[in-house]
Amino acid sequence: MIQAHCSGLLDLATADTTDPRWWQKVWFVFDYVDRENYRKIDEYKYQYNLALLDYHLDDERFNLHRDQAAELRKALIESWLPWADVGPVGLGEYIHSMKVKYAEVFGDEDDPEFQKNLANAVAYLKRSNKE
């Protein structure tokens, strides 16, 4: 109640505790404040996980924090935009599916023919940028 009052969402000076509509407003405000507090906690957890990804961690810890950050990102987006389609939770799965799709469209990057075509494309772009 103090947080709602201090943030200006609830004016205790004009409170009429005998009015049921006032109590209904109080519960709506409490629900909003509660959701905002949980949202802030999720934001802080997300920022913490992203900060840890900057450090040179081993693969297991990196994947753990990356996946936790992806889950928190999904939770944050769902809380901000409940109607939005967030997509896959694990970024690893998403990145893997992008690699598979890339290989289907352009070819496997480990294939010597692909490497040759890529080198030719890079050489062509370098020549065209010099002109």
N, C-alpha and C positions, 0 to 999 in steps of 0.2 A: 504494500500500500504506500509505503514511504517512497519507493522508487517511482511509482506511478504519479504520485503527487509532485515530487521534485522534478520530474521530466515534463510536467505540465499536462499530462493526460487525464488527471483526476484532480478536481478542485475540491479540497476538503473544507474550505471556508463556506462553500455553498451546499454542503452535503445535507440531504434530508433523509435521515435513516428510517423514517416511517414510510417513505415512498418506495414501492416495489420497483418502479422504473429506474430509480437511482441505483438500487442494488443490481438490477440487470446490467446497467451501464458499468458498474464496478466489476462484475464478472467478465464482461467483454474486455475491459481494459486489462484485468489481471491475465486473461488468456493471451492477449496481445503481448504484454510485457514478458510473460513466461516464454512464449515462442521466440521473441527477440533475444532473450537471454540464452536460450539453447542455440539459436542461430549464431550468436557471437562466439559461444564456446566452440561450435563447429568451425567457424572461421579461424579461430586461434589454433585449433588442432591442425587445420589444413595448412596454415602458414608455418607451423612448427615442422610438419612433415616435409614441406617444400624446402625449408631451410636446411634440414638434414640431408636432403638430396644433393646439396652443394658440396658436401664433404666427400672425400674419397673413401667410400665404403666398399666392403666386399659385395659380391653379387647378391648374396642372400639378404643382407641388410638393405641394400639398395632396392631390391625388388619388394621387400616388406614395406618400406616407407613409400615407395612409388604406388603400390597397390592401396595402402591406407590413404594416401593423398587422393587417389582416384575415387575411392569410396566416399570420402568426405566431400569431394567436389560434387559427386552425384547427389549426396544428401543436401548440400547447399543449394544446388540448382533446383532440386525438387521442392525445397522450402520457399525459394524465391518465385519459381515458376512451376507450380504443381501440374500444369497442363502440358509442359514441354516434354518431349521425348529425349531423355538424357543419353541413351545409348549404352554401350557395354560398360560395366564397372571397371574391369581390369584394363588398364592401358596397354599392358603387355599383349593381351588378346587382340586388341584393336590394332596395335602396331604390326603384329604378326599377320593379321588379315590384310593389312595394307601391303605388306611385302608380298604375300601370295598373289594379290590382285595385280601388283606391279609386274610380277614375274609372268602372269598370264598375258598381260597386255604387251609388255616390252621384251620379255625373255628373262631367263635366269642370269643374274649378274655374275655368276661364277663361270658361265659358258664362255669359251674363248671367242666365239663368233660375236657374242654380245660385247665383250671387251674391245674387240676390233672396231665394231660399229660405233661404240661410245668414243673411242679414241679419234675416229674419223670425224665425228660430230663436234668434238671439242676443238680439233684442229681447224675445222671449217669456221666455227664461231670465232676463234682467235683471229683467223685471217680476215673475216668480215668486220671485226671490230677495229682492226688496224686501218681499214680503208676509209 
